[in-house]
Structure formats: C-alpha cells, structure tokens
Amino acid sequence: MRATKIPWPCGEEPPGSEITITAASGQGGVITPSSRQSVGYGRSRMFVIRPREGYAIGDVEVDGVSIGPVSLYMFTDVTEDHTIRATFRKKDRRSAGRDREEKPCFRD
C-alpha cells in the first residue's frame, strides 16, 4: 500500500498532528529546550546546546545519528517524532588554550 499525502487547508493542521521531539543531555551541559516538546505538524523547533564551564560539546545525535559537536540544531517541517541528545566531555587542562577560539593579534 502506498502512502498519499493529504492536502490540508493553509494554516490548519491535520487531526492528531502534535509531534513530539524528545531532548536529552548528558552530564556537563544542557540542551534547551529540554525534555519532551510538542511541535505542530509542519512547524520548526530550534535547540541550543551549551556546555558548562570546564566542558565542551562531545557530540550531538539526532534520531540516533551523530551530527558532530554542534551548538545549534533546527528541526524543520516536522512531520514525525524525533530525538536529539547531546553529550559533553571534560576539557583537558593541558589543552585549555586549544579549546578556545584563536583570535588574531594585530600590531602596528
């Protein structure tokens, strides 16, 4: 059987159209918004990932697939449930300077 997309009037959502995005984070940081979020069918939702002091983003997984250590992720045109999970790693004290963004030094 083949699925067919049913057109809905502009601005209206199909019945039972609340989609759930479940967000979780490991020790060392937060993902905002957190926990379970309801999103309207076809809508978008942005998540912000922030490490706590002394930590860096280790990885972010969307629906179980790694997308790397990103600080923002946007779900767009949501039509099904999703998950997002952030993990964090402790910064190595010996590499503290390497974890920071290098800024150019200008001299006259």
MOKA-V148312 format. One line per field, one symbol per residue. ss: DSSP state (2 for helix, 1 for strand, 0 for the rest). phi: phi as a letter, one per 30 degrees, with the letter a starting at -180 (. if undefined). A space follows every 10 residues. Layout:
ss->???
phi->???
//
This chain:
ss->0000000000 0000000111 1111100011 1100111111 0000111111 1000111111 1100111100 0111100000 0111111111 0022222220 00000000
phi->.cdbdcdcee iccdeicdcc cccbbddjab bbdcicbdbd eidbbcbccb ddeibbddab cchicdcjdc cbbcdbhdba dbbbbccbbd ddedcedddc ddcdccbd
//
